[in-house]
Amino acid sequence: MPRVRRCAGPGSGWILLDGARNGARRWCGSGDCGNRDRDRCHHARTRRAGG
């Protein structure tokens, strides 16, 4: 049974249906909000590492 969730992307007001078996879907679209989130995390990690 799909779960109804709000997209975890900052500024995204989209609602999504999480049909993943483990209920781990976070973003309305991996290529949109998900990519921004992964990019933000990568940038923060590389800044902390001194690179």
mmJSON file of the N, C-alpha and C atoms, coordinates in Angstrom:
{"data_MODEL":{"atom_site":{
"group_PDB":["ATOM","ATOM","ATOM","ATOM","ATOM","ATOM","ATOM","ATOM","ATOM","ATOM","ATOM","ATOM","ATOM","ATOM","ATOM","ATOM","ATOM","ATOM","ATOM","ATOM","ATOM","ATOM","ATOM","ATOM","ATOM","ATOM","ATOM","ATOM","ATOM","ATOM","ATOM","ATOM","ATOM","ATOM","ATOM","ATOM","ATOM","ATOM","ATOM","ATOM","ATOM","ATOM","ATOM","ATOM","ATOM","ATOM","ATOM","ATOM","ATOM","ATOM","ATOM","ATOM","ATOM","ATOM","ATOM","ATOM","ATOM","ATOM","ATOM","ATOM","ATOM","ATOM","ATOM","ATOM","ATOM","ATOM","ATOM","ATOM","ATOM","ATOM","ATOM","ATOM","ATOM","ATOM","ATOM","ATOM","ATOM","ATOM","ATOM","ATOM","ATOM","ATOM","ATOM","ATOM","ATOM","ATOM","ATOM","ATOM","ATOM","ATOM","ATOM","ATOM","ATOM","ATOM","ATOM","ATOM","ATOM","ATOM","ATOM","ATOM","ATOM","ATOM","ATOM","ATOM","ATOM","ATOM","ATOM","ATOM","ATOM","ATOM","ATOM","ATOM","ATOM","ATOM","ATOM","ATOM","ATOM","ATOM","ATOM","ATOM","ATOM","ATOM","ATOM","ATOM","ATOM","ATOM","ATOM","ATOM","ATOM","ATOM","ATOM","ATOM","ATOM","ATOM","ATOM","ATOM","ATOM","ATOM","ATOM","ATOM","ATOM","ATOM","ATOM","ATOM","ATOM","ATOM","ATOM","ATOM","ATOM","ATOM","ATOM","ATOM","ATOM"],
"id":[1,2,3,4,5,6,7,8,9,10,11,12,13,14,15,16,17,18,19,20,21,22,23,24,25,26,27,28,29,30,31,32,33,34,35,36,37,38,39,40,41,42,43,44,45,46,47,48,49,50,51,52,53,54,55,56,57,58,59,60,61,62,63,64,65,66,67,68,69,70,71,72,73,74,75,76,77,78,79,80,81,82,83,84,85,86,87,88,89,90,91,92,93,94,95,96,97,98,99,100,101,102,103,104,105,106,107,108,109,110,111,112,113,114,115,116,117,118,119,120,121,122,123,124,125,126,127,128,129,130,131,132,133,134,135,136,137,138,139,140,141,142,143,144,145,146,147,148,149,150,151,152,153],
"type_symbol":["N","C","C","N","C","C","N","C","C","N","C","C","N","C","C","N","C","C","N","C","C","N","C","C","N","C","C","N","C","C","N","C","C","N","C","C","N","C","C","N","C","C","N","C","C","N","C","C","N","C","C","N","C","C","N","C","C","N","C","C","N","C","C","N","C","C","N","C","C","N","C","C","N","C","C","N","C","C","N","C","C","N","C","C","N","C","C","N","C","C","N","C","C","N","C","C","N","C","C","N","C","C","N","C","C","N","C","C","N","C","C","N","C","C","N","C","C","N","C","C","N","C","C","N","C","C","N","C","C","N","C","C","N","C","C","N","C","C","N","C","C","N","C","C","N","C","C","N","C","C","N","C","C"],
"label_atom_id":["N","CA","C","N","CA","C","N","CA","C","N","CA","C","N","CA","C","N","CA","C","N","CA","C","N","CA","C","N","CA","C","N","CA","C","N","CA","C","N","CA","C","N","CA","C","N","CA","C","N","CA","C","N","CA","C","N","CA","C","N","CA","C","N","CA","C","N","CA","C","N","CA","C","N","CA","C","N","CA","C","N","CA","C","N","CA","C","N","CA","C","N","CA","C","N","CA","C","N","CA","C","N","CA","C","N","CA","C","N","CA","C","N","CA","C","N","CA","C","N","CA","C","N","CA","C","N","CA","C","N","CA","C","N","CA","C","N","CA","C","N","CA","C","N","CA","C","N","CA","C","N","CA","C","N","CA","C","N","CA","C","N","CA","C","N","CA","C","N","CA","C","N","CA","C","N","CA","C"],
"label_alt_id":[null,null,null,null,null,null,null,null,null,null,null,null,null,null,null,null,null,null,null,null,null,null,null,null,null,null,null,null,null,null,null,null,null,null,null,null,null,null,null,null,null,null,null,null,null,null,null,null,null,null,null,null,null,null,null,null,null,null,null,null,null,null,null,null,null,null,null,null,null,null,null,null,null,null,null,null,null,null,null,null,null,null,null,null,null,null,null,null,null,null,null,null,null,null,null,null,null,null,null,null,null,null,null,null,null,null,null,null,null,null,null,null,null,null,null,null,null,null,null,null,null,null,null,null,null,null,null,null,null,null,null,null,null,null,null,null,null,null,null,null,null,null,null,null,null,null,null,null,null,null,null,null,null],
"label_comp_id":["MET","MET","MET","PRO","PRO","PRO","ARG","ARG","ARG","VAL","VAL","VAL","ARG","ARG","ARG","ARG","ARG","ARG","CYS","CYS","CYS","ALA","ALA","ALA","GLY","GLY","GLY","PRO","PRO","PRO","GLY","GLY","GLY","SER","SER","SER","GLY","GLY","GLY","TRP","TRP","TRP","ILE","ILE","ILE","LEU","LEU","LEU","LEU","LEU","LEU","ASP","ASP","ASP","GLY","GLY","GLY","ALA","ALA","ALA","ARG","ARG","ARG","ASN","ASN","ASN","GLY","GLY","GLY","ALA","ALA","ALA","ARG","ARG","ARG","ARG","ARG","ARG","TRP","TRP","TRP","CYS","CYS","CYS","GLY","GLY","GLY","SER","SER","SER","GLY","GLY","GLY","ASP","ASP","ASP","CYS","CYS","CYS","GLY","GLY","GLY","ASN","ASN","ASN","ARG","ARG","ARG","ASP","ASP","ASP","ARG","ARG","ARG","ASP","ASP","ASP","ARG","ARG","ARG","CYS","CYS","CYS","HIS","HIS","HIS","HIS","HIS","HIS","ALA","ALA","ALA","ARG","ARG","ARG","THR","THR","THR","ARG","ARG","ARG","ARG","ARG","ARG","ALA","ALA","ALA","GLY","GLY","GLY","GLY","GLY","GLY"],
"label_asym_id":["A","A","A","A","A","A","A","A","A","A","A","A","A","A","A","A","A","A","A","A","A","A","A","A","A","A","A","A","A","A","A","A","A","A","A","A","A","A","A","A","A","A","A","A","A","A","A","A","A","A","A","A","A","A","A","A","A","A","A","A","A","A","A","A","A","A","A","A","A","A","A","A","A","A","A","A","A","A","A","A","A","A","A","A","A","A","A","A","A","A","A","A","A","A","A","A","A","A","A","A","A","A","A","A","A","A","A","A","A","A","A","A","A","A","A","A","A","A","A","A","A","A","A","A","A","A","A","A","A","A","A","A","A","A","A","A","A","A","A","A","A","A","A","A","A","A","A","A","A","A","A","A","A"],
"label_entity_id":["1","1","1","1","1","1","1","1","1","1","1","1","1","1","1","1","1","1","1","1","1","1","1","1","1","1","1","1","1","1","1","1","1","1","1","1","1","1","1","1","1","1","1","1","1","1","1","1","1","1","1","1","1","1","1","1","1","1","1","1","1","1","1","1","1","1","1","1","1","1","1","1","1","1","1","1","1","1","1","1","1","1","1","1","1","1","1","1","1","1","1","1","1","1","1","1","1","1","1","1","1","1","1","1","1","1","1","1","1","1","1","1","1","1","1","1","1","1","1","1","1","1","1","1","1","1","1","1","1","1","1","1","1","1","1","1","1","1","1","1","1","1","1","1","1","1","1","1","1","1","1","1","1"],
"label_seq_id":[1,1,1,2,2,2,3,3,3,4,4,4,5,5,5,6,6,6,7,7,7,8,8,8,9,9,9,10,10,10,11,11,11,12,12,12,13,13,13,14,14,14,15,15,15,16,16,16,17,17,17,18,18,18,19,19,19,20,20,20,21,21,21,22,22,22,23,23,23,24,24,24,25,25,25,26,26,26,27,27,27,28,28,28,29,29,29,30,30,30,31,31,31,32,32,32,33,33,33,34,34,34,35,35,35,36,36,36,37,37,37,38,38,38,39,39,39,40,40,40,41,41,41,42,42,42,43,43,43,44,44,44,45,45,45,46,46,46,47,47,47,48,48,48,49,49,49,50,50,50,51,51,51],
"pdbx_PDB_ins_code":[null,null,null,null,null,null,null,null,null,null,null,null,null,null,null,null,null,null,null,null,null,null,null,null,null,null,null,null,null,null,null,null,null,null,null,null,null,null,null,null,null,null,null,null,null,null,null,null,null,null,null,null,null,null,null,null,null,null,null,null,null,null,null,null,null,null,null,null,null,null,null,null,null,null,null,null,null,null,null,null,null,null,null,null,null,null,null,null,null,null,null,null,null,null,null,null,null,null,null,null,null,null,null,null,null,null,null,null,null,null,null,null,null,null,null,null,null,null,null,null,null,null,null,null,null,null,null,null,null,null,null,null,null,null,null,null,null,null,null,null,null,null,null,null,null,null,null,null,null,null,null,null,null],
"Cartn_x":[0.845,0.0,0.891,0.762,1.6,1.311,2.352,2.225,2.216,1.422,1.386,2.365,3.275,4.294,4.488,5.111,5.52,6.977,7.33,8.701,9.639,10.799,11.771,12.64,12.465,13.257,12.865,13.834,13.513,12.84,11.742,11.006,10.062,10.081,9.179,7.907,6.798,5.529,4.801,5.502,4.875,4.562,3.507,3.114,3.441,3.924,4.268,3.665,3.527,3.093,4.325,4.646,5.814,5.396,5.648,5.313,6.504,7.626,8.816,8.549,9.099,8.866,9.282,10.411,10.871,10.41,9.639,9.106,10.169,11.192,12.331,12.302,11.266,11.24,11.168,12.011,12.093,11.7,11.905,11.743,10.666,10.096,9.087,9.724,10.97,11.693,13.176,13.786,15.21,16.047,15.628,16.389,16.209,15.281,15.008,15.391,14.492,14.747,15.83,15.827,16.823,18.224,18.376,19.683,20.19,19.332,19.742,20.205,19.467,19.82,21.159,21.35,22.619,23.782,23.548,24.581,24.949,23.959,24.185,25.001,24.65,25.375,26.81,27.002,28.345,29.205,28.646,29.391,29.791,28.883,29.182,30.283,30.237,31.261,32.633,32.699,33.985,34.559,33.707,34.206,34.794,34.13,34.638,35.944,36.114,37.312,38.499,38.261,39.349,39.583,38.64,38.842,38.011],
"Cartn_y":[-1.184,0.0,1.248,2.113,3.312,4.28,4.927,5.935,7.313,8.218,9.592,10.4,11.103,11.892,13.232,14.125,15.405,15.275,15.848,15.807,16.453,15.835,16.33,17.46,17.793,18.862,20.222,21.032,22.361,23.21,23.795,24.63,23.868,22.554,21.747,21.497,21.793,21.56,20.34,19.503,18.36,17.258,16.539,15.356,14.149,13.067,11.891,10.642,9.646,8.325,7.456,7.032,6.194,4.744,4.139,2.74,1.817,2.361,1.539,0.524,-0.622,-1.71,-1.314,-0.614,-0.233,1.168,1.847,3.173,4.249,4.153,5.06,6.217,6.35,7.43,8.776,9.727,11.022,12.2,12.052,13.2,12.958,14.058,13.953,13.437,13.787,13.313,13.243,12.126,11.956,12.925,13.209,14.102,15.562,15.895,17.288,17.554,17.311,17.573,16.651,15.388,14.442,14.822,15.276,15.679,16.892,17.855,19.038,18.649,17.728,17.294,16.549,15.638,14.899,15.853,16.838,17.82,18.64,19.054,19.84,19.031,17.755,16.895,16.669,16.428,16.217,17.464,18.608,19.865,20.075,19.801,19.955,18.978,17.728,16.742,17.154,17.628,17.969,19.237,20.154,21.335,20.954,20.023,19.565,18.814,18.109,17.296,18.149,19.418,20.306,20.337,19.792,19.731,20.71],
"Cartn_z":[0.0,0.0,0.0,-0.995,-1.057,0.1,0.553,1.603,0.96,1.485,0.988,1.831,1.143,1.835,1.148,1.865,1.297,0.875,-0.242,-0.739,0.283,0.502,1.475,0.916,-0.342,-0.946,-0.4,0.012,0.521,-0.556,-0.21,-1.15,-2.056,-1.984,-2.808,-2.019,-2.6,-1.934,-2.466,-3.229,-3.866,-2.866,-3.171,-2.417,-3.303,-2.701,-3.49,-2.881,-3.707,-3.251,-3.15,-1.939,-1.714,-1.808,-2.952,-3.161,-2.974,-2.51,-2.281,-1.18,-1.346,-0.386,1.035,1.171,2.5,2.92,2.077,2.415,2.499,1.662,1.758,0.762,-0.04,-1.032,-0.317,-0.759,-0.099,-0.981,-2.3,-3.182,-4.221,-4.722,-5.779,-7.057,-7.288,-8.457,-8.169,-8.46,-8.187,-9.01,-10.214,-11.079,-10.752,-9.898,-9.557,-8.102,-7.196,-5.773,-5.219,-5.606,-5.124,-5.547,-6.778,-7.265,-6.493,-6.227,-5.46,-4.063,-3.427,-2.076,-2.075,-3.021,-3.106,-3.404,-4.262,-4.587,-3.359,-2.604,-1.386,-0.368,-0.176,0.766,0.312,-0.98,-1.516,-1.318,-1.599,-1.454,0.011,0.949,2.375,2.802,2.308,2.666,2.151,0.915,0.33,0.97,1.408,2.11,3.457,4.174,5.474,5.332,4.232,4.03,3.567,3.324,2.917,1.424,0.642,-0.797,-1.456],
"occupancy":[1.0,1.0,1.0,1.0,1.0,1.0,1.0,1.0,1.0,1.0,1.0,1.0,1.0,1.0,1.0,1.0,1.0,1.0,1.0,1.0,1.0,1.0,1.0,1.0,1.0,1.0,1.0,1.0,1.0,1.0,1.0,1.0,1.0,1.0,1.0,1.0,1.0,1.0,1.0,1.0,1.0,1.0,1.0,1.0,1.0,1.0,1.0,1.0,1.0,1.0,1.0,1.0,1.0,1.0,1.0,1.0,1.0,1.0,1.0,1.0,1.0,1.0,1.0,1.0,1.0,1.0,1.0,1.0,1.0,1.0,1.0,1.0,1.0,1.0,1.0,1.0,1.0,1.0,1.0,1.0,1.0,1.0,1.0,1.0,1.0,1.0,1.0,1.0,1.0,1.0,1.0,1.0,1.0,1.0,1.0,1.0,1.0,1.0,1.0,1.0,1.0,1.0,1.0,1.0,1.0,1.0,1.0,1.0,1.0,1.0,1.0,1.0,1.0,1.0,1.0,1.0,1.0,1.0,1.0,1.0,1.0,1.0,1.0,1.0,1.0,1.0,1.0,1.0,1.0,1.0,1.0,1.0,1.0,1.0,1.0,1.0,1.0,1.0,1.0,1.0,1.0,1.0,1.0,1.0,1.0,1.0,1.0,1.0,1.0,1.0,1.0,1.0,1.0],
"B_iso_or_equiv":[0.0,0.0,0.0,0.0,0.0,0.0,0.0,0.0,0.0,0.0,0.0,0.0,0.0,0.0,0.0,0.0,0.0,0.0,0.0,0.0,0.0,0.0,0.0,0.0,0.0,0.0,0.0,0.0,0.0,0.0,0.0,0.0,0.0,0.0,0.0,0.0,0.0,0.0,0.0,0.0,0.0,0.0,0.0,0.0,0.0,0.0,0.0,0.0,0.0,0.0,0.0,0.0,0.0,0.0,0.0,0.0,0.0,0.0,0.0,0.0,0.0,0.0,0.0,0.0,0.0,0.0,0.0,0.0,0.0,0.0,0.0,0.0,0.0,0.0,0.0,0.0,0.0,0.0,0.0,0.0,0.0,0.0,0.0,0.0,0.0,0.0,0.0,0.0,0.0,0.0,0.0,0.0,0.0,0.0,0.0,0.0,0.0,0.0,0.0,0.0,0.0,0.0,0.0,0.0,0.0,0.0,0.0,0.0,0.0,0.0,0.0,0.0,0.0,0.0,0.0,0.0,0.0,0.0,0.0,0.0,0.0,0.0,0.0,0.0,0.0,0.0,0.0,0.0,0.0,0.0,0.0,0.0,0.0,0.0,0.0,0.0,0.0,0.0,0.0,0.0,0.0,0.0,0.0,0.0,0.0,0.0,0.0,0.0,0.0,0.0,0.0,0.0,0.0],
"pdbx_formal_charge":[null,null,null,null,null,null,null,null,null,null,null,null,null,null,null,null,null,null,null,null,null,null,null,null,null,null,null,null,null,null,null,null,null,null,null,null,null,null,null,null,null,null,null,null,null,null,null,null,null,null,null,null,null,null,null,null,null,null,null,null,null,null,null,null,null,null,null,null,null,null,null,null,null,null,null,null,null,null,null,null,null,null,null,null,null,null,null,null,null,null,null,null,null,null,null,null,null,null,null,null,null,null,null,null,null,null,null,null,null,null,null,null,null,null,null,null,null,null,null,null,null,null,null,null,null,null,null,null,null,null,null,null,null,null,null,null,null,null,null,null,null,null,null,null,null,null,null,null,null,null,null,null,null],
"auth_seq_id":[1,1,1,2,2,2,3,3,3,4,4,4,5,5,5,6,6,6,7,7,7,8,8,8,9,9,9,10,10,10,11,11,11,12,12,12,13,13,13,14,14,14,15,15,15,16,16,16,17,17,17,18,18,18,19,19,19,20,20,20,21,21,21,22,22,22,23,23,23,24,24,24,25,25,25,26,26,26,27,27,27,28,28,28,29,29,29,30,30,30,31,31,31,32,32,32,33,33,33,34,34,34,35,35,35,36,36,36,37,37,37,38,38,38,39,39,39,40,40,40,41,41,41,42,42,42,43,43,43,44,44,44,45,45,45,46,46,46,47,47,47,48,48,48,49,49,49,50,50,50,51,51,51],
"auth_comp_id":["MET","MET","MET","PRO","PRO","PRO","ARG","ARG","ARG","VAL","VAL","VAL","ARG","ARG","ARG","ARG","ARG","ARG","CYS","CYS","CYS","ALA","ALA","ALA","GLY","GLY","GLY","PRO","PRO","PRO","GLY","GLY","GLY","SER","SER","SER","GLY","GLY","GLY","TRP","TRP","TRP","ILE","ILE","ILE","LEU","LEU","LEU","LEU","LEU","LEU","ASP","ASP","ASP","GLY","GLY","GLY","ALA","ALA","ALA","ARG","ARG","ARG","ASN","ASN","ASN","GLY","GLY","GLY","ALA","ALA","ALA","ARG","ARG","ARG","ARG","ARG","ARG","TRP","TRP","TRP","CYS","CYS","CYS","GLY","GLY","GLY","SER","SER","SER","GLY","GLY","GLY","ASP","ASP","ASP","CYS","CYS","CYS","GLY","GLY","GLY","ASN","ASN","ASN","ARG","ARG","ARG","ASP","ASP","ASP","ARG","ARG","ARG","ASP","ASP","ASP","ARG","ARG","ARG","CYS","CYS","CYS","HIS","HIS","HIS","HIS","HIS","HIS","ALA","ALA","ALA","ARG","ARG","ARG","THR","THR","THR","ARG","ARG","ARG","ARG","ARG","ARG","ALA","ALA","ALA","GLY","GLY","GLY","GLY","GLY","GLY"],
"auth_asym_id":["A","A","A","A","A","A","A","A","A","A","A","A","A","A","A","A","A","A","A","A","A","A","A","A","A","A","A","A","A","A","A","A","A","A","A","A","A","A","A","A","A","A","A","A","A","A","A","A","A","A","A","A","A","A","A","A","A","A","A","A","A","A","A","A","A","A","A","A","A","A","A","A","A","A","A","A","A","A","A","A","A","A","A","A","A","A","A","A","A","A","A","A","A","A","A","A","A","A","A","A","A","A","A","A","A","A","A","A","A","A","A","A","A","A","A","A","A","A","A","A","A","A","A","A","A","A","A","A","A","A","A","A","A","A","A","A","A","A","A","A","A","A","A","A","A","A","A","A","A","A","A","A","A"],
"auth_atom_id":["N","CA","C","N","CA","C","N","CA","C","N","CA","C","N","CA","C","N","CA","C","N","CA","C","N","CA","C","N","CA","C","N","CA","C","N","CA","C","N","CA","C","N","CA","C","N","CA","C","N","CA","C","N","CA","C","N","CA","C","N","CA","C","N","CA","C","N","CA","C","N","CA","C","N","CA","C","N","CA","C","N","CA","C","N","CA","C","N","CA","C","N","CA","C","N","CA","C","N","CA","C","N","CA","C","N","CA","C","N","CA","C","N","CA","C","N","CA","C","N","CA","C","N","CA","C","N","CA","C","N","CA","C","N","CA","C","N","CA","C","N","CA","C","N","CA","C","N","CA","C","N","CA","C","N","CA","C","N","CA","C","N","CA","C","N","CA","C","N","CA","C","N","CA","C","N","CA","C"],
"pdbx_PDB_model_num":[1,1,1,1,1,1,1,1,1,1,1,1,1,1,1,1,1,1,1,1,1,1,1,1,1,1,1,1,1,1,1,1,1,1,1,1,1,1,1,1,1,1,1,1,1,1,1,1,1,1,1,1,1,1,1,1,1,1,1,1,1,1,1,1,1,1,1,1,1,1,1,1,1,1,1,1,1,1,1,1,1,1,1,1,1,1,1,1,1,1,1,1,1,1,1,1,1,1,1,1,1,1,1,1,1,1,1,1,1,1,1,1,1,1,1,1,1,1,1,1,1,1,1,1,1,1,1,1,1,1,1,1,1,1,1,1,1,1,1,1,1,1,1,1,1,1,1,1,1,1,1,1,1]
}}}
